[in-house]
Amino acid sequence: MPCTGFSRKTVYLLSTQGGNAYVEIDPVGQNQWNEFYGEKVAANKFWKYTTNEGFDRIRLKFAPIKNAKTSAWLILEK
């Protein structure tokens, strides 16, 4: 998701199964994705990650331990 011009970026995730969430960034929009942050996610609990770092694009990868129903949101703030 493009996020140039937004100083604060918050990612939310909710899943019926636990697993691992990975936030990846593309610093200058050149498809050079790097893992920026990773953390375990508990089942049926909101997971949140917020950053004020500057970069061009952000994406979230989630690897559940079993089949899961998952929702994710990205909030961009100036």
PDB file of N, CA, C and O in Angstrom, chain B, residues numbered from 101:
ATOM      1  N   MET B 101       0.846  -1.168   0.000  1.00  0.00           N
ATOM      2  CA  MET B 101       0.000   0.000   0.000  1.00  0.00           C
ATOM      3  C   MET B 101       0.893   1.233   0.000  1.00  0.00           C
ATOM      4  O   MET B 101       1.751   1.349   0.875  1.00  0.00           O
ATOM      5  N   PRO B 102       0.731   2.148  -0.932  1.00  0.00           N
ATOM      6  CA  PRO B 102       1.513   3.381  -0.943  1.00  0.00           C
ATOM      7  C   PRO B 102       1.224   4.220   0.300  1.00  0.00           C
ATOM      8  O   PRO B 102       0.073   4.330   0.723  1.00  0.00           O
ATOM      9  N   CYS B 103       2.255   4.807   0.881  1.00  0.00           N
ATOM     10  CA  CYS B 103       2.064   5.616   2.088  1.00  0.00           C
ATOM     11  C   CYS B 103       2.965   6.845   2.112  1.00  0.00           C
ATOM     12  O   CYS B 103       3.201   7.414   3.177  1.00  0.00           O
ATOM     13  N   THR B 104       3.472   7.263   0.951  1.00  0.00           N
ATOM     14  CA  THR B 104       4.295   8.461   0.869  1.00  0.00           C
ATOM     15  C   THR B 104       3.473   9.665   1.324  1.00  0.00           C
ATOM     16  O   THR B 104       2.319   9.820   0.925  1.00  0.00           O
ATOM     17  N   GLY B 105       4.059  10.504   2.147  1.00  0.00           N
ATOM     18  CA  GLY B 105       3.376  11.701   2.608  1.00  0.00           C
ATOM     19  C   GLY B 105       2.613  11.521   3.909  1.00  0.00           C
ATOM     20  O   GLY B 105       2.070  12.488   4.444  1.00  0.00           O
ATOM     21  N   PHE B 106       2.565  10.306   4.425  1.00  0.00           N
ATOM     22  CA  PHE B 106       1.909  10.049   5.701  1.00  0.00           C
ATOM     23  C   PHE B 106       2.978   9.771   6.746  1.00  0.00           C
ATOM     24  O   PHE B 106       3.800   8.871   6.572  1.00  0.00           O
ATOM     25  N   SER B 107       2.972  10.534   7.824  1.00  0.00           N
ATOM     26  CA  SER B 107       4.025  10.373   8.821  1.00  0.00           C
ATOM     27  C   SER B 107       3.770   9.205   9.773  1.00  0.00           C
ATOM     28  O   SER B 107       4.721   8.582  10.244  1.00  0.00           O
ATOM     29  N   ARG B 108       2.521   8.901  10.060  1.00  0.00           N
ATOM     30  CA  ARG B 108       2.199   7.829  11.012  1.00  0.00           C
ATOM     31  C   ARG B 108       1.421   6.732  10.291  1.00  0.00           C
ATOM     32  O   ARG B 108       0.423   6.996   9.620  1.00  0.00           O
ATOM     33  N   LYS B 109       1.893   5.505  10.440  1.00  0.00           N
ATOM     34  CA  LYS B 109       1.265   4.356   9.813  1.00  0.00           C
ATOM     35  C   LYS B 109       0.961   3.313  10.884  1.00  0.00           C
ATOM     36  O   LYS B 109       1.847   2.935  11.650  1.00  0.00           O
ATOM     37  N   THR B 110      -0.298   2.840  10.942  1.00  0.00           N
ATOM     38  CA  THR B 110      -0.695   1.832  11.926  1.00  0.00           C
ATOM     39  C   THR B 110      -1.350   0.671  11.206  1.00  0.00           C
ATOM     40  O   THR B 110      -2.247   0.864  10.385  1.00  0.00           O
ATOM     41  N   VAL B 111      -0.897  -0.540  11.517  1.00  0.00           N
ATOM     42  CA  VAL B 111      -1.446  -1.764  10.941  1.00  0.00           C
ATOM     43  C   VAL B 111      -2.161  -2.519  12.054  1.00  0.00           C
ATOM     44  O   VAL B 111      -1.621  -2.698  13.145  1.00  0.00           O
ATOM     45  N   TYR B 112      -3.388  -2.960  11.761  1.00  0.00           N
ATOM     46  CA  TYR B 112      -4.162  -3.786  12.690  1.00  0.00           C
ATOM     47  C   TYR B 112      -4.425  -5.128  12.040  1.00  0.00           C
ATOM     48  O   TYR B 112      -4.581  -5.215  10.822  1.00  0.00           O
ATOM     49  N   LEU B 113      -4.473  -6.179  12.852  1.00  0.00           N
ATOM     50  CA  LEU B 113      -4.743  -7.522  12.363  1.00  0.00           C
ATOM     51  C   LEU B 113      -5.592  -8.250  13.389  1.00  0.00           C
ATOM     52  O   LEU B 113      -5.361  -8.134  14.592  1.00  0.00           O
ATOM     53  N   LEU B 114      -6.568  -8.995  12.912  1.00  0.00           N
ATOM     54  CA  LEU B 114      -7.392  -9.850  13.761  1.00  0.00           C
ATOM     55  C   LEU B 114      -7.551 -11.174  13.041  1.00  0.00           C
ATOM     56  O   LEU B 114      -7.910 -11.202  11.864  1.00  0.00           O
ATOM     57  N   SER B 115      -7.286 -12.286  13.745  1.00  0.00           N
ATOM     58  CA  SER B 115      -7.336 -13.606  13.132  1.00  0.00           C
ATOM     59  C   SER B 115      -7.950 -14.618  14.094  1.00  0.00           C
ATOM     60  O   SER B 115      -7.777 -14.516  15.308  1.00  0.00           O
ATOM     61  N   THR B 116      -8.670 -15.595  13.541  1.00  0.00           N
ATOM     62  CA  THR B 116      -9.248 -16.654  14.369  1.00  0.00           C
ATOM     63  C   THR B 116      -8.189 -17.649  14.837  1.00  0.00           C
ATOM     64  O   THR B 116      -8.445 -18.443  15.741  1.00  0.00           O
ATOM     65  N   GLN B 117      -6.996 -17.612  14.228  1.00  0.00           N
ATOM     66  CA  GLN B 117      -5.877 -18.462  14.622  1.00  0.00           C
ATOM     67  C   GLN B 117      -4.646 -17.604  14.875  1.00  0.00           C
ATOM     68  O   GLN B 117      -4.490 -16.543  14.270  1.00  0.00           O
ATOM     69  N   GLY B 118      -3.780 -18.055  15.760  1.00  0.00           N
ATOM     70  CA  GLY B 118      -2.518 -17.372  15.996  1.00  0.00           C
ATOM     71  C   GLY B 118      -1.569 -17.591  14.837  1.00  0.00           C
ATOM     72  O   GLY B 118      -1.851 -18.371  13.928  1.00  0.00           O
ATOM     73  N   GLY B 119      -0.456 -16.907  14.873  1.00  0.00           N
ATOM     74  CA  GLY B 119       0.543 -17.049  13.823  1.00  0.00           C
ATOM     75  C   GLY B 119       1.606 -15.981  13.949  1.00  0.00           C
ATOM     76  O   GLY B 119       1.834 -15.444  15.033  1.00  0.00           O
ATOM     77  N   ASN B 120       2.252 -15.675  12.848  1.00  0.00           N
ATOM     78  CA  ASN B 120       3.302 -14.660  12.813  1.00  0.00           C
ATOM     79  C   ASN B 120       2.952 -13.580  11.793  1.00  0.00           C
ATOM     80  O   ASN B 120       2.574 -13.877  10.659  1.00  0.00           O
ATOM     81  N   ALA B 121       3.084 -12.329  12.214  1.00  0.00           N
ATOM     82  CA  ALA B 121       2.845 -11.183  11.340  1.00  0.00           C
ATOM     83  C   ALA B 121       4.185 -10.543  11.013  1.00  0.00           C
ATOM     84  O   ALA B 121       5.061 -10.424  11.869  1.00  0.00           O
ATOM     85  N   TYR B 122       4.327 -10.131   9.751  1.00  0.00           N
ATOM     86  CA  TYR B 122       5.540  -9.481   9.293  1.00  0.00           C
ATOM     87  C   TYR B 122       5.164  -8.197   8.565  1.00  0.00           C
ATOM     88  O   TYR B 122       4.367  -8.216   7.627  1.00  0.00           O
ATOM     89  N   VAL B 123       5.740  -7.087   9.000  1.00  0.00           N
ATOM     90  CA  VAL B 123       5.574  -5.814   8.311  1.00  0.00           C
ATOM     91  C   VAL B 123       6.790  -5.638   7.424  1.00  0.00           C
ATOM     92  O   VAL B 123       7.927  -5.684   7.894  1.00  0.00           O
ATOM     93  N   GLU B 124       6.542  -5.435   6.133  1.00  0.00           N
ATOM     94  CA  GLU B 124       7.618  -5.221   5.177  1.00  0.00           C
ATOM     95  C   GLU B 124       7.484  -3.829   4.584  1.00  0.00           C
ATOM     96  O   GLU B 124       6.377  -3.316   4.420  1.00  0.00           O
ATOM     97  N   ILE B 125       8.632  -3.218   4.261  1.00  0.00           N
ATOM     98  CA  ILE B 125       8.620  -1.880   3.660  1.00  0.00           C
ATOM     99  C   ILE B 125       9.407  -1.880   2.362  1.00  0.00           C
ATOM    100  O   ILE B 125      10.334  -2.665   2.166  1.00  0.00           O
ATOM    101  N   ASP B 126       9.007  -0.978   1.488  1.00  0.00           N
ATOM    102  CA  ASP B 126       9.733  -0.679   0.248  1.00  0.00           C
ATOM    103  C   ASP B 126      10.193   0.766   0.413  1.00  0.00           C
ATOM    104  O   ASP B 126       9.397   1.684   0.213  1.00  0.00           O
ATOM    105  N   PRO B 127      11.456   0.991   0.773  1.00  0.00           N
ATOM    106  CA  PRO B 127      11.912   2.332   1.161  1.00  0.00           C
ATOM    107  C   PRO B 127      11.665   3.434   0.134  1.00  0.00           C
ATOM    108  O   PRO B 127      11.241   4.529   0.503  1.00  0.00           O
ATOM    109  N   VAL B 128      11.922   3.165  -1.149  1.00  0.00           N
ATOM    110  CA  VAL B 128      11.809   4.227  -2.151  1.00  0.00           C
ATOM    111  C   VAL B 128      10.948   3.827  -3.353  1.00  0.00           C
ATOM    112  O   VAL B 128      11.092   4.413  -4.426  1.00  0.00           O
ATOM    113  N   GLY B 129      10.065   2.849  -3.197  1.00  0.00           N
ATOM    114  CA  GLY B 129       9.157   2.467  -4.279  1.00  0.00           C
ATOM    115  C   GLY B 129       9.792   1.739  -5.432  1.00  0.00           C
ATOM    116  O   GLY B 129       9.316   1.853  -6.562  1.00  0.00           O
ATOM    117  N   GLN B 130      10.858   0.989  -5.188  1.00  0.00           N
ATOM    118  CA  GLN B 130      11.586   0.279  -6.240  1.00  0.00           C
ATOM    119  C   GLN B 130      11.412  -1.245  -6.155  1.00  0.00           C
ATOM    120  O   GLN B 130      12.219  -1.987  -6.713  1.00  0.00           O
ATOM    121  N   ASN B 131      10.371  -1.714  -5.464  1.00  0.00           N
ATOM    122  CA  ASN B 131      10.152  -3.153  -5.234  1.00  0.00           C
ATOM    123  C   ASN B 131      11.335  -3.813  -4.536  1.00  0.00           C
ATOM    124  O   ASN B 131      11.687  -4.954  -4.836  1.00  0.00           O
ATOM    125  N   GLN B 132      11.940  -3.090  -3.609  1.00  0.00           N
ATOM    126  CA  GLN B 132      13.029  -3.629  -2.800  1.00  0.00           C
ATOM    127  C   GLN B 132      12.506  -3.823  -1.377  1.00  0.00           C
ATOM    128  O   GLN B 132      12.862  -3.079  -0.463  1.00  0.00           O
ATOM    129  N   TRP B 133      11.649  -4.844  -1.207  1.00  0.00           N
ATOM    130  CA  TRP B 133      10.969  -5.084   0.055  1.00  0.00           C
ATOM    131  C   TRP B 133      11.929  -5.649   1.093  1.00  0.00           C
ATOM    132  O   TRP B 133      12.729  -6.537   0.800  1.00  0.00           O
ATOM    133  N   ASN B 134      11.838  -5.120   2.312  1.00  0.00           N
ATOM    134  CA  ASN B 134      12.641  -5.575   3.438  1.00  0.00           C
ATOM    135  C   ASN B 134      11.731  -5.809   4.628  1.00  0.00           C
ATOM    136  O   ASN B 134      10.810  -5.033   4.884  1.00  0.00           O
ATOM    137  N   GLU B 135      12.000  -6.899   5.361  1.00  0.00           N
ATOM    138  CA  GLU B 135      11.246  -7.114   6.593  1.00  0.00           C
ATOM    139  C   GLU B 135      11.655  -6.041   7.586  1.00  0.00           C
ATOM    140  O   GLU B 135      12.840  -5.868   7.872  1.00  0.00           O
ATOM    141  N   PHE B 136      10.681  -5.327   8.106  1.00  0.00           N
ATOM    142  CA  PHE B 136      10.906  -4.205   9.005  1.00  0.00           C
ATOM    143  C   PHE B 136      10.608  -4.590  10.452  1.00  0.00           C
ATOM    144  O   PHE B 136      11.242  -4.096  11.384  1.00  0.00           O
ATOM    145  N   TYR B 137       9.623  -5.490  10.622  1.00  0.00           N
ATOM    146  CA  TYR B 137       9.193  -5.872  11.966  1.00  0.00           C
ATOM    147  C   TYR B 137       8.454  -7.194  11.874  1.00  0.00           C
ATOM    148  O   TYR B 137       7.734  -7.434  10.905  1.00  0.00           O
ATOM    149  N   GLY B 138       8.622  -8.050  12.863  1.00  0.00           N
ATOM    150  CA  GLY B 138       7.900  -9.314  12.928  1.00  0.00           C
ATOM    151  C   GLY B 138       7.543  -9.647  14.366  1.00  0.00           C
ATOM    152  O   GLY B 138       8.292  -9.341  15.294  1.00  0.00           O
ATOM    153  N   GLU B 139       6.380 -10.281  14.538  1.00  0.00           N
ATOM    154  CA  GLU B 139       5.932 -10.595  15.892  1.00  0.00           C
ATOM    155  C   GLU B 139       4.869 -11.683  15.848  1.00  0.00           C
ATOM    156  O   GLU B 139       4.156 -11.828  14.855  1.00  0.00           O
ATOM    157  N   LYS B 140       4.771 -12.452  16.940  1.00  0.00           N
ATOM    158  CA  LYS B 140       3.716 -13.451  17.072  1.00  0.00           C
ATOM    159  C   LYS B 140       2.379 -12.758  17.288  1.00  0.00           C
ATOM    160  O   LYS B 140       2.300 -11.703  17.919  1.00  0.00           O
ATOM    161  N   VAL B 141       1.330 -13.375  16.750  1.00  0.00           N
ATOM    162  CA  VAL B 141      -0.032 -12.869  16.879  1.00  0.00           C
ATOM    163  C   VAL B 141      -0.863 -13.912  17.610  1.00  0.00           C
ATOM    164  O   VAL B 141      -0.819 -15.094  17.266  1.00  0.00           O
ATOM    165  N   ALA B 142      -1.619 -13.485  18.615  1.00  0.00           N
ATOM    166  CA  ALA B 142      -2.497 -14.393  19.365  1.00  0.00           C
ATOM    167  C   ALA B 142      -3.845 -14.501  18.652  1.00  0.00           C
ATOM    168  O   ALA B 142      -4.295 -13.552  18.010  1.00  0.00           O
ATOM    169  N   ALA B 143      -4.478 -15.655  18.769  1.00  0.00           N
ATOM    170  CA  ALA B 143      -5.795 -15.871  18.165  1.00  0.00           C
ATOM    171  C   ALA B 143      -6.850 -15.000  18.838  1.00  0.00           C
ATOM    172  O   ALA B 143      -6.852 -14.827  20.056  1.00  0.00           O
ATOM    173  N   ASN B 144      -7.741 -14.459  18.022  1.00  0.00           N
ATOM    174  CA  ASN B 144      -8.907 -13.689  18.482  1.00  0.00           C
ATOM    175  C   ASN B 144      -8.563 -12.465  19.321  1.00  0.00           C
ATOM    176  O   ASN B 144      -9.363 -12.039  20.154  1.00  0.00           O
ATOM    177  N   LYS B 145      -7.375 -11.894  19.108  1.00  0.00           N
ATOM    178  CA  LYS B 145      -6.977 -10.660  19.790  1.00  0.00           C
ATOM    179  C   LYS B 145      -6.445  -9.694  18.741  1.00  0.00           C
ATOM    180  O   LYS B 145      -5.758 -10.102  17.805  1.00  0.00           O
ATOM    181  N   PHE B 146      -6.764  -8.414  18.898  1.00  0.00           N
ATOM    182  CA  PHE B 146      -6.243  -7.427  17.965  1.00  0.00           C
ATOM    183  C   PHE B 146      -4.738  -7.315  18.124  1.00  0.00           C
ATOM    184  O   PHE B 146      -4.219  -7.230  19.237  1.00  0.00           O
ATOM    185  N   TRP B 147      -4.042  -7.314  16.982  1.00  0.00           N
ATOM    186  CA  TRP B 147      -2.603  -7.069  16.931  1.00  0.00           C
ATOM    187  C   TRP B 147      -2.427  -5.719  16.270  1.00  0.00           C
ATOM    188  O   TRP B 147      -3.122  -5.401  15.305  1.00  0.00           O
ATOM    189  N   LYS B 148      -1.498  -4.916  16.784  1.00  0.00           N
ATOM    190  CA  LYS B 148      -1.304  -3.558  16.279  1.00  0.00           C
ATOM    191  C   LYS B 148       0.183  -3.252  16.180  1.00  0.00           C
ATOM    192  O   LYS B 148       0.969  -3.626  17.051  1.00  0.00           O
ATOM    193  N   TYR B 149       0.555  -2.564  15.103  1.00  0.00           N
ATOM    194  CA  TYR B 149       1.917  -2.080  14.944  1.00  0.00           C
ATOM    195  C   TYR B 149       1.846  -0.658  14.391  1.00  0.00           C
ATOM    196  O   TYR B 149       1.161  -0.409  13.399  1.00  0.00           O
ATOM    197  N   THR B 150       2.554   0.275  15.033  1.00  0.00           N
ATOM    198  CA  THR B 150       2.574   1.674  14.604  1.00  0.00           C
ATOM    199  C   THR B 150       4.011   2.122  14.386  1.00  0.00           C
ATOM    200  O   THR B 150       4.903   1.771  15.159  1.00  0.00           O
ATOM    201  N   THR B 151       4.233   2.904  13.320  1.00  0.00           N
ATOM    202  CA  THR B 151       5.561   3.450  13.050  1.00  0.00           C
ATOM    203  C   THR B 151       5.436   4.881  12.514  1.00  0.00           C
ATOM    204  O   THR B 151       4.453   5.240  11.865  1.00  0.00           O
ATOM    205  N   ASN B 152       6.448   5.670  12.802  1.00  0.00           N
ATOM    206  CA  ASN B 152       6.567   7.020  12.261  1.00  0.00           C
ATOM    207  C   ASN B 152       7.738   7.117  11.282  1.00  0.00           C
ATOM    208  O   ASN B 152       8.106   8.212  10.856  1.00  0.00           O
ATOM    209  N   GLU B 153       8.320   5.974  10.928  1.00  0.00           N
ATOM    210  CA  GLU B 153       9.449   5.944   9.994  1.00  0.00           C
ATOM    211  C   GLU B 153       8.989   6.367   8.602  1.00  0.00           C
ATOM    212  O   GLU B 153       7.838   6.139   8.230  1.00  0.00           O
ATOM    213  N   GLY B 154       9.873   6.974   7.846  1.00  0.00           N
ATOM    214  CA  GLY B 154       9.546   7.399   6.483  1.00  0.00           C
ATOM    215  C   GLY B 154       9.940   6.341   5.465  1.00  0.00           C
ATOM    216  O   GLY B 154      11.087   5.894   5.444  1.00  0.00           O
ATOM    217  N   PHE B 155       9.010   5.946   4.632  1.00  0.00           N
ATOM    218  CA  PHE B 155       9.258   5.026   3.521  1.00  0.00           C
ATOM    219  C   PHE B 155       8.105   5.141   2.537  1.00  0.00           C
ATOM    220  O   PHE B 155       7.078   5.738   2.860  1.00  0.00           O
ATOM    221  N   ASP B 156       8.256   4.576   1.340  1.00  0.00           N
ATOM    222  CA  ASP B 156       7.298   4.758   0.254  1.00  0.00           C
ATOM    223  C   ASP B 156       6.090   3.825   0.346  1.00  0.00           C
ATOM    224  O   ASP B 156       4.954   4.265   0.166  1.00  0.00           O
ATOM    225  N   ARG B 157       6.329   2.532   0.627  1.00  0.00           N
ATOM    226  CA  ARG B 157       5.227   1.558   0.648  1.00  0.00           C
ATOM    227  C   ARG B 157       5.378   0.607   1.831  1.00  0.00           C
ATOM    228  O   ARG B 157       6.477   0.384   2.339  1.00  0.00           O
ATOM    229  N   ILE B 158       4.239   0.051   2.256  1.00  0.00           N
ATOM    230  CA  ILE B 158       4.206  -0.893   3.374  1.00  0.00           C
ATOM    231  C   ILE B 158       3.296  -2.062   2.999  1.00  0.00           C
ATOM    232  O   ILE B 158       2.316  -1.888   2.274  1.00  0.00           O
ATOM    233  N   ARG B 159       3.627  -3.248   3.495  1.00  0.00           N
ATOM    234  CA  ARG B 159       2.727  -4.387   3.326  1.00  0.00           C
ATOM    235  C   ARG B 159       2.816  -5.269   4.557  1.00  0.00           C
ATOM    236  O   ARG B 159       3.807  -5.247   5.286  1.00  0.00           O
ATOM    237  N   LEU B 160       1.768  -6.043   4.775  1.00  0.00           N
ATOM    238  CA  LEU B 160       1.675  -6.951   5.911  1.00  0.00           C
ATOM    239  C   LEU B 160       1.572  -8.363   5.384  1.00  0.00           C
ATOM    240  O   LEU B 160       0.768  -8.643   4.495  1.00  0.00           O
ATOM    241  N   LYS B 161       2.382  -9.256   5.926  1.00  0.00           N
ATOM    242  CA  LYS B 161       2.285 -10.685   5.623  1.00  0.00           C
ATOM    243  C   LYS B 161       1.925 -11.393   6.918  1.00  0.00           C
ATOM    244  O   LYS B 161       2.503 -11.115   7.969  1.00  0.00           O
ATOM    245  N   PHE B 162       0.968 -12.308   6.837  1.00  0.00           N
ATOM    246  CA  PHE B 162       0.545 -13.058   8.014  1.00  0.00           C
ATOM    247  C   PHE B 162       0.591 -14.538   7.702  1.00  0.00           C
ATOM    248  O   PHE B 162       0.059 -14.979   6.683  1.00  0.00           O
ATOM    249  N   ALA B 163       1.231 -15.320   8.583  1.00  0.00           N
ATOM    250  CA  ALA B 163       1.346 -16.765   8.436  1.00  0.00           C
ATOM    251  C   ALA B 163       0.651 -17.420   9.626  1.00  0.00           C
ATOM    252  O   ALA B 163       1.260 -17.593  10.682  1.00  0.00           O
ATOM    253  N   PRO B 164      -0.647 -17.793   9.460  1.00  0.00           N
ATOM    254  CA  PRO B 164      -1.355 -18.431  10.565  1.00  0.00           C
ATOM    255  C   PRO B 164      -0.872 -19.861  10.778  1.00  0.00           C
ATOM    256  O   PRO B 164      -0.343 -20.487   9.860  1.00  0.00           O
ATOM    257  N   ILE B 165      -1.057 -20.381  12.008  1.00  0.00           N
ATOM    258  CA  ILE B 165      -0.621 -21.752  12.300  1.00  0.00           C
ATOM    259  C   ILE B 165      -1.588 -22.779  11.710  1.00  0.00           C
ATOM    260  O   ILE B 165      -1.198 -23.924  11.480  1.00  0.00           O
ATOM    261  N   LYS B 166      -2.841 -22.392  11.462  1.00  0.00           N
ATOM    262  CA  LYS B 166      -3.852 -23.238  10.813  1.00  0.00           C
ATOM    263  C   LYS B 166      -4.691 -22.334   9.914  1.00  0.00           C
ATOM    264  O   LYS B 166      -4.496 -21.119   9.878  1.00  0.00           O
ATOM    265  N   ASN B 167      -5.632 -22.949   9.188  1.00  0.00           N
ATOM    266  CA  ASN B 167      -6.556 -22.139   8.393  1.00  0.00           C
ATOM    267  C   ASN B 167      -7.232 -21.130   9.303  1.00  0.00           C
ATOM    268  O   ASN B 167      -7.629 -21.455  10.422  1.00  0.00           O
ATOM    269  N   ALA B 168      -7.362 -19.902   8.814  1.00  0.00           N
ATOM    270  CA  ALA B 168      -7.888 -18.832   9.646  1.00  0.00           C
ATOM    271  C   ALA B 168      -8.716 -17.863   8.825  1.00  0.00           C
ATOM    272  O   ALA B 168      -8.510 -17.697   7.623  1.00  0.00           O
ATOM    273  N   LYS B 169      -9.650 -17.235   9.499  1.00  0.00           N
ATOM    274  CA  LYS B 169     -10.349 -16.084   8.936  1.00  0.00           C
ATOM    275  C   LYS B 169      -9.637 -14.870   9.497  1.00  0.00           C
ATOM    276  O   LYS B 169      -9.513 -14.711  10.712  1.00  0.00           O
ATOM    277  N   THR B 170      -9.167 -14.010   8.595  1.00  0.00           N
ATOM    278  CA  THR B 170      -8.302 -12.911   9.000  1.00  0.00           C
ATOM    279  C   THR B 170      -8.763 -11.600   8.377  1.00  0.00           C
ATOM    280  O   THR B 170      -9.201 -11.569   7.227  1.00  0.00           O
ATOM    281  N   SER B 171      -8.662 -10.528   9.140  1.00  0.00           N
ATOM    282  CA  SER B 171      -8.917  -9.179   8.641  1.00  0.00           C
ATOM    283  C   SER B 171      -7.731  -8.299   9.012  1.00  0.00           C
ATOM    284  O   SER B 171      -7.127  -8.469  10.071  1.00  0.00           O
ATOM    285  N   ALA B 172      -7.406  -7.362   8.135  1.00  0.00           N
ATOM    286  CA  ALA B 172      -6.306  -6.432   8.409  1.00  0.00           C
ATOM    287  C   ALA B 172      -6.698  -5.035   7.950  1.00  0.00           C
ATOM    288  O   ALA B 172      -7.451  -4.873   6.989  1.00  0.00           O
ATOM    289  N   TRP B 173      -6.179  -4.030   8.646  1.00  0.00           N
ATOM    290  CA  TRP B 173      -6.460  -2.632   8.324  1.00  0.00           C
ATOM    291  C   TRP B 173      -5.151  -1.852   8.365  1.00  0.00           C
ATOM    292  O   TRP B 173      -4.244  -2.174   9.133  1.00  0.00           O
ATOM    293  N   LEU B 174      -5.068  -0.825   7.531  1.00  0.00           N
ATOM    294  CA  LEU B 174      -3.944   0.106   7.553  1.00  0.00           C
ATOM    295  C   LEU B 174      -4.526   1.501   7.710  1.00  0.00           C
ATOM    296  O   LEU B 174      -5.375   1.919   6.924  1.00  0.00           O
ATOM    297  N   ILE B 175      -4.069   2.220   8.725  1.00  0.00           N
ATOM    298  CA  ILE B 175      -4.499   3.595   8.959  1.00  0.00           C
ATOM    299  C   ILE B 175      -3.316   4.499   8.722  1.00  0.00           C
ATOM    300  O   ILE B 175      -2.260   4.323   9.330  1.00  0.00           O
ATOM    301  N   LEU B 176      -3.490   5.485   7.826  1.00  0.00           N
ATOM    302  CA  LEU B 176      -2.441   6.439   7.493  1.00  0.00           C
ATOM    303  C   LEU B 176      -2.841   7.805   8.040  1.00  0.00           C
ATOM    304  O   LEU B 176      -3.965   8.260   7.831  1.00  0.00           O
ATOM    305  N   GLU B 177      -1.912   8.455   8.742  1.00  0.00           N
ATOM    306  CA  GLU B 177      -2.179   9.770   9.329  1.00  0.00           C
ATOM    307  C   GLU B 177      -1.083  10.737   8.894  1.00  0.00           C
ATOM    308  O   GLU B 177       0.085  10.358   8.801  1.00  0.00           O
ATOM    309  N   LYS B 178      -1.458  11.971   8.632  1.00  0.00           N
ATOM    310  CA  LYS B 178      -0.489  13.009   8.238  1.00  0.00           C
ATOM    311  C   LYS B 178       0.259  13.515   9.423  1.00  0.00           C
ATOM    312  O   LYS B 178       1.115  14.390   9.286  1.00  0.00           O
TER     313      LYS B 178
END
